[in-house]
């Protein structure tokens, strides 16, 4: 019987933990994912939900300390819904610095994000192995212009810097048209 359970576990673990997110499920009270499942994680989705939902997310410190240990991750997706003007500096930038240590990261998706804060160039420049990049803003264009202290020119400059740094290694780029200003290039 124990041999059967071992085999079942060996088959199920890679399937169950291939893709994870920073949502706390059920009554889980630990930090980020248990270290026993780290070898099976390939895709990590990170959400930043303001308000009541944020209580169901992992603590940022746990997330930042665990991410560099996930050696087999190939895909990171960041869905950042908050419109805080300092989000880029206090959450996105430290998160990107934490994932620069991932040796097999090929795909980075930044969705629903603001790019008008501090430069992301230094963090993203360390991701030499990236082949796919997605930069997407909120699908509601009027929402972006109502953001607190929104700096459109700063956003365009940041995106242009990221694209210039990654141009030699990217194979696939998906980007919102609102993030491109051909006069900057």
N, C-alpha and C positions, 0 to 999 in steps of 0.2 A: 504494500500500500504506500509506504513512504517513497519508494522508487517512482511510483506513478505520480505522486504529488510533485516530486522533484522535476520530472519530465514536463509535467503540465506547467509548472512555474517557469521552467526554462523556455517554453514556447510562448507563454502568455506575457511575461514581463516586457519583452521588446515590443509587443503589440500594444499593450496597455499604456506604456510610458513613453512611446515614441514622441508624442506631442503633449506638452504641458503648458499651463498658464499660471499666472500669479494669483488666481482665485483660490480662496480657502474653501474646500468642499466639506460639508457636514460639520462635524465637531472638531476637525483637525485644529490643534492649537500650537503645533510646532512652528519652526521658522519656515524657510523655503523647503523644497522637496527633500525627503530623506536621502542620505548619501547612498543607500543601497540601490536606488533607482537611477542615479546619475549616469551610469554607463549606457543606459537605454534611451536617454533623452536626445532627440535629434532636432526638434522644433520647439522653440519657446515663444509664447505669446505673452506680452506684458501690456496690461491695461492700466490706465490712470482714470478712474471714475471719481469725480468729486462727490462729496456729500455722503449720504447714508451707505452707498454701495462700497465706499472706500474701506469700511470696516471689514469687508469680506476679502480684502486683498492682503497679500503678504506685507510685512513690515519692509520698508525700503532698505534698511540696513541689512536685513537678512538676504534680500534679493541681490543687493550689490556684492555681498561677500560670497554668495553661492555661485553666481554666474561664471566667474573665472574658473571654477572647478569643473564645469560641464564640458569636458574635453571633446565629446562627440557631437556637440551641437553644430548643425550646418545652416540653420535658418532661425533668424530672430525677427519677430514682428512686434512693433511698438504701436499701439493704438492709444493716442494721448488726447483725451477729450477736454481736459481742463483748459480754460482760457487765461490762466494766470500769466502775467507778463514775465515772471521770473522762473517759469516752469523749465525753460531750456537750461538755465543755470543750476537749478536745485535738483532736477530730476533727470532730464534727458541727457545732459552732458556727463554727469557721473555714471549714468547707466551705460552710455556709449564707452566711457573709459573702462568700465568693468568688463565689457564684452570684447575689448581689444585683445584680451589674453586668449580668446578662443581660437585654437589653431586650425580648425576646419570650417570656420564660418564662411559660407559662400553667398548667402542671401540675407540682405538687410531690408526690411520693410518699415518705413516710418510713415504711418497713416494718421490722419486727423491731427496733424502736428502743426505747431508754430515753429518757424525757423528764424524769427526776428530777434533773438537774444544774442548771447555770446557765440562766437564762432565755433562751429563744429569741426572745422578743418583739421585741427591737430589730432582729435580723437579718431576721426574717420581715416586720416592719412595712415594710421597704424594698422589698418585693416587691409593689408596687401593682398590677401587671398580672396577678397570679395569679387564675385563675378556678376552678381545681380543686385540692383538697387532700386527701391521704390520710394519715391517721395510724393506723398499725396496730402492735400489739404482737405478740410471739411468740404463735403459735397454741396454745402449751402454757402455760396459765395458771399451773400450779404452778411452772414454770421462773422466771417473773417474780418470784415471792415468795421464791425462793431466791437471787436475785441478790445480789452483794456490796453491802452498805450501801444497800439499796433504800429509797427514801423515797417512799412512796405519796402522801402529802399533797403533797410538792413536785412530783411528777409531775402530779397533778390541777391544781395551781395553774398550772404552766407551760402545760398544754394549754388551760386556761380563758383565760389571757392571749392565747395565739395565736389562739384562736377569736374573742375579742372584737376583736382588731386586724383580723382578716381578714373578719369578718362583712359589712361593707359591699360587699366586692368578690367574694366567693365565689359561684359559680353551683352548684358541685357539691362536696359534702363527704362523704367516706367515713371513718368513724372507728370504732375498736374500742370496744365498749361499756364495756370496763374503763377507758377514759380519760375517761369522763363521770361527774361527780358533780353531780347537779342542785342540791344544796344550795350549791355554790360559786357558781352563776350568780345 
